[in-house]
Amino acid sequence: MFFIKRKGKRIPIEDPIYTTCPMCGVEHPVDLVDITLQTDGDLENVQVFCERCTEKRALARAGANRGKEVQTNE
């Protein structure tokens, strides 16, 4: 269980948990357990992009890598 402490009292963190996309600023829900597992528990510097920006970034990376394909002469 995750919780925050305020004035010595445990306050549970309940679903849904939200974050802000660092690219567009939209608030979106996140799965804290998945993020914790993927980051080895380091949540301080985590940035979670929304679905739309994740797709944009993937397309941009694919486009940037398209020109870097290795060609071999057979």
C-alpha distances in whole Angstrom, upper triangle without the diagonal:
4,7,10,13,16,19,17,14,11,10,7,8,9,11,14,13,17,19,22,25,26,30,30,28,27,23,21,18,16,13,11,10,13,14,12,14,17,17,16,13,16,15,18,21,19,22,21,24,25,26,30,30,28,31,34,32,33,36,37,36,38,41,41,41,44,46,45,46,48,51,53,57,57
4,7,10,13,17,15,13,9,9,6,6,8,11,13,11,14,16,19,22,23,27,27,25,24,21,19,16,14,12,9,9,13,13,11,13,16,15,15,11,13,12,14,18,16,19,19,22,23,25,28,28,26,30,32,30,31,35,35,34,37,39,39,39,42,45,44,44,47,50,52,56,57
4,7,10,13,12,10,6,5,4,5,9,12,14,12,15,16,20,23,24,27,28,25,24,21,20,17,16,15,12,13,16,16,14,17,19,18,17,14,15,13,15,18,18,20,20,23,24,26,30,29,28,32,33,32,33,37,37,37,39,42,41,42,45,47,46,47,49,53,55,59,60
4,7,10,9,8,6,5,6,7,11,14,15,13,15,16,19,22,23,27,27,24,24,21,20,18,17,17,14,15,19,17,15,19,21,19,19,15,15,13,14,18,18,20,20,24,25,27,30,29,29,32,34,33,34,37,37,37,40,42,42,42,45,47,46,48,50,54,56,60,61
4,7,6,5,5,6,9,10,14,17,19,17,19,19,22,25,26,30,30,27,27,24,24,22,21,21,17,19,22,21,19,22,24,22,22,18,18,16,16,20,21,23,24,27,28,31,34,33,32,36,37,36,38,41,41,40,43,45,45,45,49,51,50,51,53,57,59,63,64
4,5,5,7,7,11,12,15,19,20,18,20,20,23,26,27,31,31,27,27,24,25,23,23,23,20,22,25,23,22,25,27,25,25,21,21,19,19,22,23,25,26,29,29,32,35,34,34,38,39,38,39,42,42,42,45,47,47,48,51,53,52,53,56,59,62,65,67
4,6,9,10,14,16,19,22,24,22,23,24,26,30,30,34,34,31,31,28,28,27,27,27,24,25,29,27,25,28,30,28,28,24,24,22,22,25,26,28,29,32,33,36,39,38,38,41,42,41,43,46,46,46,49,51,50,51,54,56,55,57,59,63,65,69,70
4,7,9,13,15,18,22,24,22,24,25,28,31,32,35,36,32,32,29,29,27,27,26,23,24,28,26,24,27,29,27,26,23,23,22,22,25,26,29,30,33,34,37,39,38,38,42,43,42,43,47,46,46,49,51,50,51,54,56,55,57,59,62,65,68,70
4,6,10,13,15,19,21,20,22,24,27,30,31,35,35,31,31,27,27,25,25,24,21,22,26,25,23,26,28,27,26,22,23,21,22,25,26,28,28,32,32,35,38,37,37,40,42,41,42,45,46,45,48,50,50,50,53,56,55,56,58,62,64,68,69
4,6,9,12,16,18,17,19,21,24,28,29,32,33,29,29,25,25,22,21,20,18,19,22,22,20,22,25,24,23,19,20,19,20,23,23,25,26,29,29,32,35,34,34,37,39,38,39,42,43,42,45,47,47,48,50,53,52,53,55,59,61,65,66
4,7,9,13,15,14,16,18,22,25,26,30,30,26,26,22,22,19,19,18,16,17,21,20,19,22,24,23,23,19,20,18,19,22,22,24,23,26,27,29,32,32,31,35,36,36,37,40,41,40,43,45,45,46,49,51,50,51,54,57,60,63,64
4,6,10,12,11,15,17,20,23,25,29,29,26,24,21,20,17,16,15,13,14,18,18,16,19,22,21,21,17,19,17,18,21,21,22,22,25,25,27,30,30,29,32,34,34,35,38,39,38,40,43,43,44,46,49,48,49,51,55,57,61,62
4,7,9,8,11,13,17,20,22,25,25,22,21,17,16,13,12,12,10,12,15,15,14,17,19,19,19,16,17,14,16,19,17,19,18,21,21,23,26,26,25,29,30,30,31,34,35,35,37,39,39,40,43,45,45,46,48,51,54,58,59
4,6,7,10,14,17,20,23,25,25,22,20,16,15,12,12,11,10,12,15,15,15,18,20,20,21,18,19,16,19,21,19,20,18,21,20,22,25,25,25,28,30,30,31,34,35,35,37,39,40,40,42,45,45,46,48,51,54,57,58
3,5,9,12,16,18,21,23,23,20,18,14,12,9,9,8,9,11,13,14,15,17,19,19,20,18,19,17,19,21,18,18,16,18,17,19,22,23,22,25,27,27,28,31,32,32,34,36,37,38,40,43,42,43,46,49,51,55,56
4,6,10,13,16,19,21,20,18,15,12,9,6,7,8,9,12,13,14,15,17,19,19,21,19,20,16,19,20,17,17,15,16,15,16,19,20,20,22,25,25,26,28,30,30,32,34,35,36,38,41,41,41,44,47,50,53,55
4,7,11,13,16,19,18,16,14,10,8,6,6,7,7,10,12,11,13,16,17,17,18,16,16,13,15,16,14,14,12,14,13,16,19,19,19,21,23,23,24,27,28,28,30,33,33,34,36,39,39,40,43,46,48,52,53
4,7,10,13,15,14,12,10,6,5,4,6,9,9,13,13,12,14,17,17,17,19,17,17,13,15,15,13,12,10,11,11,13,16,16,16,19,21,21,22,25,26,26,28,30,31,32,34,37,37,38,41,44,47,51,52
4,7,9,12,12,9,8,6,6,6,7,10,10,14,14,12,14,17,16,16,18,16,15,12,12,12,10,8,7,9,9,12,14,14,14,17,18,18,20,23,23,24,26,28,28,29,32,34,34,36,39,42,45,48,50
4,6,9,8,5,6,4,6,9,10,13,14,17,17,14,17,20,18,18,21,19,17,14,14,13,11,8,7,8,8,12,13,12,13,16,16,16,19,21,21,22,25,26,26,28,30,32,33,34,37,41,44,47,49
4,5,6,5,5,6,7,10,11,14,15,18,17,14,17,20,18,17,21,20,18,15,15,13,11,7,6,5,5,9,10,8,10,13,13,12,15,17,17,18,21,22,22,24,27,29,29,31,34,37,40,44,46
4,6,6,8,10,11,14,14,17,17,20,18,16,18,21,18,17,21,20,17,15,14,12,10,7,7,6,9,12,12,9,11,14,13,12,15,17,16,17,20,21,21,23,26,27,28,30,33,36,39,43,45
4,6,8,11,12,15,16,19,20,22,21,18,21,23,20,20,23,23,21,18,18,15,13,9,9,7,8,11,10,7,9,12,10,10,13,15,14,15,18,19,19,21,23,25,26,28,31,34,38,41,43
4,6,9,11,15,16,19,20,24,22,20,23,25,23,22,26,25,23,20,20,18,16,12,11,8,8,11,9,7,11,13,11,12,15,16,16,18,20,21,21,24,25,27,28,30,34,37,40,43,46
4,6,9,13,14,18,19,22,21,19,22,24,22,22,25,24,22,18,18,16,15,11,11,9,9,12,12,10,13,15,14,15,18,19,19,21,23,24,24,27,29,31,31,33,37,40,43,47,49
4,6,10,12,16,17,21,20,18,21,24,22,22,25,24,22,19,19,18,16,13,11,9,7,10,10,10,12,15,14,16,18,20,20,22,24,25,26,28,29,32,33,34,38,41,44,47,49
4,7,10,13,15,18,18,16,19,22,21,21,24,22,21,17,18,17,15,12,10,10,8,11,12,12,14,16,17,18,20,22,22,24,26,27,28,30,32,34,35,36,39,42,46,49,51
4,7,10,12,15,15,14,17,19,18,19,22,20,20,16,18,17,14,12,9,9,6,9,11,12,12,15,16,17,19,21,22,23,25,26,27,29,31,33,34,35,38,41,44,48,49
4,7,9,12,12,12,14,17,16,17,20,18,18,15,17,17,14,13,10,10,9,10,13,14,14,17,19,19,20,22,24,24,26,28,29,30,32,35,35,36,39,42,45,48,50
4,6,9,8,8,11,13,13,14,16,15,15,12,15,15,12,11,8,10,9,11,14,14,13,16,19,18,19,22,23,23,25,27,28,29,31,34,33,34,37,40,43,46,48
4,6,5,6,9,10,11,12,14,13,14,12,15,16,13,13,10,13,12,13,17,17,16,18,21,20,21,24,25,25,26,29,30,30,32,35,34,35,38,41,43,47,48
4,6,5,6,9,10,10,12,10,11,9,12,14,11,12,11,14,14,16,19,19,18,21,23,22,22,26,27,26,28,31,31,31,34,36,36,36,39,42,44,48,49
4,5,5,6,9,10,10,9,12,11,14,16,13,15,13,16,17,18,22,21,19,22,25,23,23,27,28,27,29,32,32,32,34,37,36,36,38,42,44,47,48
4,5,5,6,9,10,10,12,11,15,15,12,13,11,14,15,15,19,19,16,19,22,20,20,23,25,24,25,28,28,28,30,33,32,33,35,38,40,44,44
4,5,5,6,8,8,9,8,11,11,8,10,9,12,14,15,18,17,15,18,20,19,19,23,23,22,24,27,27,27,30,32,31,32,34,37,40,43,44
4,6,5,6,5,7,7,10,12,9,12,12,15,17,19,22,21,19,22,24,22,22,26,27,25,27,30,30,29,32,35,33,34,36,40,42,45,46
4,6,5,6,9,10,14,14,12,14,14,17,19,19,23,22,19,22,24,22,22,26,27,25,26,30,29,28,31,34,32,33,34,38,39,43,44
4,6,8,9,10,13,13,10,12,12,14,17,17,21,19,16,19,21,19,19,22,23,21,23,26,26,25,28,30,28,29,31,34,36,40,41
4,5,5,7,10,9,8,11,11,15,17,19,22,20,17,21,22,20,20,24,24,22,24,27,26,26,29,31,29,30,32,35,37,41,42
4,6,8,11,12,11,14,15,18,21,22,25,24,21,24,26,23,23,27,27,25,27,30,29,29,32,34,32,33,34,38,39,43,44
4,6,9,11,10,13,14,18,20,22,25,24,22,25,27,24,25,29,29,27,29,32,31,31,34,36,34,35,37,41,43,46,48
4,6,7,7,11,13,17,20,22,24,22,21,24,25,23,24,27,27,25,28,31,29,29,33,35,33,34,36,40,42,46,47
4,6,5,9,10,14,17,19,22,20,19,22,24,21,23,26,26,25,28,30,29,29,33,35,33,35,37,41,43,47,48
4,6,9,12,15,18,21,23,21,20,24,24,22,24,27,26,25,29,31,29,30,33,35,34,36,38,41,44,48,49
4,7,10,13,16,19,21,18,17,21,21,19,21,24,23,22,25,27,26,27,30,32,30,32,34,38,41,44,46
4,6,10,13,16,18,15,14,18,19,16,18,21,21,20,23,25,24,25,28,30,29,31,33,37,39,43,45
4,6,10,13,14,12,11,15,15,13,15,19,18,18,21,23,22,23,26,28,27,29,32,35,38,42,44
4,7,9,12,10,9,12,14,12,14,17,17,17,20,22,22,23,25,28,27,29,32,35,38,41,43
4,7,8,6,6,9,10,9,11,14,14,15,17,19,19,21,23,26,26,27,30,33,36,40,42
4,6,5,6,9,10,11,12,14,15,16,18,20,21,22,24,27,27,29,32,35,38,41,43
4,6,5,6,9,10,11,12,14,15,16,18,20,21,22,26,26,27,30,33,36,39,41
4,5,5,6,9,10,11,12,14,15,17,18,20,21,24,25,26,30,32,35,39,40
4,5,5,6,8,10,10,12,14,15,16,18,20,22,23,25,28,31,34,37,39
4,5,5,6,9,10,11,12,14,15,16,18,21,21,23,26,29,32,35,37
4,5,5,6,9,10,10,12,14,15,16,19,20,21,25,27,30,34,35
4,5,5,6,9,10,11,12,14,15,18,19,21,24,27,30,33,35
4,5,5,6,9,10,10,12,14,17,17,19,22,25,28,32,34
4,5,5,6,9,10,10,12,15,16,16,20,23,26,29,31
4,5,5,6,9,10,10,13,15,16,19,22,25,28,30
4,5,5,6,9,10,12,13,15,19,21,25,28,30
4,5,5,6,8,11,11,13,16,19,22,26,28
4,5,5,6,9,10,11,14,17,20,23,25
4,5,5,8,9,11,15,17,20,23,26
4,6,6,7,10,13,16,20,23,25
4,5,5,7,10,13,17,20,22
4,5,6,10,12,15,18,21
4,6,9,10,14,17,20
4,6,9,13,16,19
4,6,10,13,16
4,7,10,13
4,7,10
4,6
4
